[in-house]
């Protein structure tokens, strides 16, 4: 049975007192956070990739989305100062894949106005060797420019952690409902057209992972920040279509 998590009244957030910073300003946390989700079956989300990222003396996992044969879209806080990224394609298992590539920092493009303290413009592109599409590996369509997707049901997917805090080996997914912009702005400190909010609940979506509309499969969000018990924030893809096109040529 699928899980649908619907946002509660904005009065819940306002009862917390001061509004929340955009992304929790001091320590940027690479999060695996789908809880109480469902196991995905092979090929259900052919656009998702698992990213194994190496930075200095640490390594961590993020999610990403295939948007073309040679491009992955993810979060800038995942790729920031990364030395290299290993991309796992076409799998529901974290470490087993149909295909993998290693990409180095010269093929990572972060938004030029990304702010590592408040996660503004938390979006990045990874240029990859060409990948051919199949039943297990395929792109996702980008969000429509003129659609806010307010109230739409969307699907977040990722490997996440279970309710006991253990990182899961099997790909998880959960259905959520997107806040209106006004509800979102009443919760975060600085109103912005560049974020999508869902929640409140524990959390959903690996850092950098996709938020895709259920009914027409459009990539509307890239997982960015989490305020546990309040909301999850995603970079709004429709706000970055011109930026994506300027680097990739994709319409």
TORKE-36668 format. One line per 2 residues: for each residue x, y, z of C-alpha. Coordinates in nm, 3 decimals. Example, Ala and Ser with C-alpha at 12.3 -4.5 7.8 and 13.67 -1.06 7.14 Angstrom:
<pts>
1.230 -0.450 0.780 ~ 1.367 -0.106 0.714
</pts>
This chain:
<pts>
0.000 0.000 0.000 ~ 0.136 0.340 -0.093
0.184 0.604 0.172 ~ 0.045 0.952 0.114
0.167 1.219 0.353 ~ -0.046 1.534 0.338
0.075 1.865 0.481 ~ -0.093 1.996 0.794
-0.223 2.345 0.859 ~ 0.034 2.620 0.848
-0.072 2.714 1.203 ~ 0.139 2.419 1.319
0.452 2.590 1.190 ~ 0.355 2.932 1.318
0.308 2.789 1.666 ~ 0.681 2.715 1.672
0.754 3.087 1.704 ~ 1.026 3.242 1.487
1.039 3.140 1.124 ~ 1.293 2.885 1.015
1.613 2.966 0.827 ~ 1.602 2.850 0.468
1.825 2.553 0.523 ~ 1.960 2.544 0.878
2.257 2.771 0.844 ~ 2.557 2.636 1.030
2.618 2.271 0.941 ~ 2.514 2.131 0.606
2.399 1.774 0.663 ~ 2.406 1.515 0.385
2.080 1.344 0.462 ~ 1.933 1.001 0.392
1.585 1.048 0.522 ~ 1.300 0.853 0.363
1.117 0.684 0.649 ~ 0.805 0.468 0.648
0.821 0.443 0.269 ~ 0.766 0.156 0.029
1.016 -0.065 -0.151 ~ 1.049 0.033 -0.517
1.052 -0.238 -0.780 ~ 1.318 -0.261 -1.048
1.260 -0.007 -1.324 ~ 0.993 0.187 -1.132
1.212 0.499 -1.114 ~ 1.459 0.465 -1.403
1.566 0.828 -1.368 ~ 1.709 0.806 -1.016
2.080 0.755 -0.956 ~ 2.276 0.689 -0.640
2.578 0.917 -0.596 ~ 2.880 0.803 -0.396
3.071 1.127 -0.335 ~ 3.425 1.170 -0.209
3.540 1.495 -0.050 ~ 3.875 1.531 0.130
3.880 1.244 0.382 ~ 3.506 1.175 0.388
3.258 0.999 0.165 ~ 2.879 1.007 0.162
2.573 0.922 -0.044 ~ 2.330 1.149 -0.225
2.064 1.108 -0.490 ~ 2.033 1.258 -0.835
1.816 1.252 -1.147 ~ 1.898 1.172 -1.508
1.780 1.465 -1.723 ~ 1.965 1.373 -2.044
2.208 1.116 -2.183 ~ 2.502 1.312 -2.039
2.356 1.510 -1.747 ~ 2.257 1.448 -1.384
2.075 1.707 -1.171 ~ 2.141 1.708 -0.797
2.197 1.943 -0.500 ~ 2.497 2.175 -0.476
2.544 2.090 -0.108 ~ 2.613 1.733 -0.221
2.876 1.823 -0.479 ~ 3.034 2.120 -0.300
3.413 2.072 -0.286 ~ 3.378 1.712 -0.406
3.685 1.544 -0.551 ~ 3.488 1.286 -0.747
3.148 1.126 -0.776 ~ 3.067 0.764 -0.860
2.725 0.738 -1.024 ~ 2.520 0.418 -0.996
2.249 0.380 -1.264 ~ 1.946 0.154 -1.306
1.930 -0.005 -0.965 ~ 1.715 -0.042 -0.656
2.023 -0.147 -0.455 ~ 2.265 0.109 -0.321
2.579 -0.070 -0.439 ~ 2.461 -0.292 -0.725
2.395 -0.119 -1.057 ~ 2.342 -0.185 -1.425
2.608 0.076 -1.500 ~ 2.840 0.308 -1.312
3.067 0.601 -1.397 ~ 3.323 0.799 -1.202
3.317 1.173 -1.269 ~ 3.571 1.423 -1.137
3.524 1.778 -1.012 ~ 3.590 1.944 -1.348
3.259 1.797 -1.469 ~ 3.055 1.935 -1.178
2.872 2.265 -1.225 ~ 2.726 2.430 -0.914
2.494 2.726 -0.938 ~ 2.713 3.037 -0.932
2.501 3.189 -0.653 ~ 2.490 2.880 -0.433
2.526 2.972 -0.065 ~ 2.669 2.697 0.151
2.541 2.859 0.472 ~ 2.170 2.894 0.395
2.140 2.662 0.093 ~ 2.013 2.930 -0.143
2.034 2.810 -0.506 ~ 2.108 2.457 -0.391
2.132 2.297 -0.733 ~ 2.411 2.142 -0.939
2.473 1.958 -1.266 ~ 2.706 1.665 -1.327
2.832 1.608 -1.682 ~ 2.871 1.236 -1.750
2.983 1.002 -2.026 ~ 2.692 0.925 -2.259
2.443 0.678 -2.115 ~ 2.197 0.494 -2.341
1.840 0.457 -2.222 ~ 1.677 0.125 -2.139
1.391 -0.008 -1.928 ~ 1.606 0.047 -1.619
1.784 0.371 -1.714 ~ 1.596 0.669 -1.853
1.558 1.043 -1.812 ~ 1.284 1.234 -1.633
1.115 1.535 -1.791 ~ 1.180 1.874 -1.634
0.902 2.074 -1.468 ~ 0.683 2.304 -1.674
0.786 2.668 -1.654 ~ 0.435 2.804 -1.592
0.315 2.555 -1.329 ~ 0.363 2.607 -0.953
0.238 2.254 -0.878 ~ 0.068 2.380 -0.562
-0.131 2.098 -0.401 ~ -0.005 1.841 -0.649
0.078 1.489 -0.531 ~ 0.441 1.404 -0.596
0.673 1.110 -0.535 ~ 1.004 1.136 -0.353
1.247 0.846 -0.388 ~ 1.578 0.754 -0.232
1.755 0.502 -0.012 ~ 1.705 0.689 0.313
1.711 0.558 0.667 ~ 1.455 0.338 0.833
1.276 0.422 1.157 ~ 1.573 0.279 1.350
1.821 0.514 1.182 ~ 1.985 0.252 0.960
2.062 0.341 0.598 ~ 1.853 0.117 0.375
1.990 -0.098 0.095 ~ 1.665 -0.097 -0.106
1.528 0.204 -0.292 ~ 1.232 0.360 -0.112
0.955 0.592 -0.226 ~ 0.676 0.789 -0.066
0.392 1.005 -0.195 ~ 0.364 1.360 -0.062
0.162 1.671 -0.130 ~ 0.323 2.001 -0.227
0.254 2.309 -0.014 ~ 0.122 2.629 -0.163
0.388 2.898 -0.188 ~ 0.212 3.095 0.085
0.220 2.804 0.329 ~ 0.588 2.753 0.253
0.670 3.122 0.298 ~ 0.490 3.129 0.631
0.734 2.868 0.760 ~ 1.074 2.962 0.618
1.256 3.276 0.719 ~ 1.303 3.426 0.373
1.026 3.388 0.110 ~ 1.165 3.252 -0.214
1.024 3.140 -0.547 ~ 1.311 2.894 -0.574
1.195 2.639 -0.315 ~ 0.915 2.384 -0.281
0.799 2.274 0.064 ~ 0.635 1.951 0.172
0.553 1.819 0.519 ~ 0.555 1.843 0.818
0.691 1.502 0.912 ~ 1.022 1.337 0.992
1.163 1.375 0.642 ~ 1.155 1.248 0.289
1.403 1.224 0.005 ~ 1.779 1.176 0.004
1.982 1.494 -0.038 ~ 1.991 1.579 -0.408
1.720 1.327 -0.490 ~ 1.411 1.379 -0.705
1.061 1.502 -0.631 ~ 0.848 1.401 -0.932
0.478 1.460 -0.991 ~ 0.275 1.142 -0.966
0.035 1.206 -1.252 ~ 0.262 1.336 -1.530
0.615 1.246 -1.410 ~ 0.774 1.591 -1.412
1.084 1.664 -1.204 ~ 0.969 1.953 -0.986
1.216 1.943 -0.697 ~ 1.570 1.854 -0.588
1.596 1.758 -0.219 ~ 1.773 2.037 -0.033
1.700 2.086 0.338 ~ 1.509 1.928 0.623
1.361 2.065 0.943 ~ 1.255 1.745 1.125
0.891 1.745 1.222 ~ 0.825 2.065 1.027
0.902 2.041 0.656 ~ 1.131 1.922 0.380
1.256 2.177 0.128 ~ 1.338 2.115 -0.237
1.498 2.344 -0.493 ~ 1.220 2.435 -0.737
1.330 2.304 -1.078 ~ 1.105 2.540 -1.277
1.297 2.835 -1.129 ~ 1.622 2.704 -1.276
1.518 2.606 -1.629 ~ 1.715 2.891 -1.788
2.021 2.805 -1.580 ~ 1.996 2.439 -1.678
1.957 2.531 -2.043 ~ 2.254 2.767 -2.035
2.484 2.483 -1.932 ~ 2.328 2.184 -2.106
2.133 2.322 -2.402 ~ 1.823 2.135 -2.280
1.484 2.300 -2.324
</pts>
